[in-house]
Amino acid sequence: MISNVRSTPASDREFERGLLAYVRLEYGGLSLDGITLRRTREGGLTLSWPARRDRRGEDHPIVRPLSDASRR
């Protein structure tokens, strides 16, 4: 169960680029931090998950939904 959802608004500059807020939440015994809420070019809302970048510049998610149903 998801609990203790907290958000921090993005700066004005980040907001102009579609970043709305940083999100932190608890899921079971885990604390998930670094999730971002973004507005897409089409006007929808989406979550971006924390990732690490490798030497080639490719992002690898640290946490991510495993299915489209989980993502929704």
N, C-alpha and C positions, 0 to 999 in steps of 0.2 A: 504494500500500500504506500502511495506517495503521501508525504506529510511535510510540514514545516517549509513550505514553498516561500522563498524570499526573492525579491528582485531589486536591482539597483538601476535606476534610469541611466541611459547612455548620455554622453555629453552632447551638446548641440552639434558639434562637428560630426560625431559618429551617427547621430540621428539623421543628419542630411544624407548620409550614405546608406541608410536603411536599417541601421542597428538601433533597436528600440530599448533593450534592457539586457542586463546580465542576470542570470537566474541561478539560484542555488536551491536544492531540495534534498530531502531524505527519502530513501527507498529501502525499506527493510532496515538492515543494520548499516547501510551505506549512505555517505554524504556525497552527493554529486554537485560539483561546482564547475564554473566555467562554461555553462550552457548559455547560449545567447538567443534572444528573441529578435527576429529580423522581419522586415517587410519586404516582400518580393517585388520585382518590377511590375508584376501584374496586380499588385495591391494586396496579395494574400499574406498570411503570417506563417512563419516557419521557425523551427528550432535548429540551431547549429550546435553540434556536439564538440567537446574538446578533442583536439588532435595533436599529434606530434609530427614534426616535419623531418623527413630523412635527408640524407646528403644530396639526393637528386631533387629535392624540393617538393616531394610528394607528401601529402598529408595522410596520416594513418589514424583513424578515430580511436580514442581511448575508451570511450563509452558510446554505444550507438544502439538504436532499436534493431531487432533482428528481423522484423517483418513490417510490411506496410500497416497492418492492423495495430502493431505495437506503436508505431510512429504516430498514428492518429490518436 
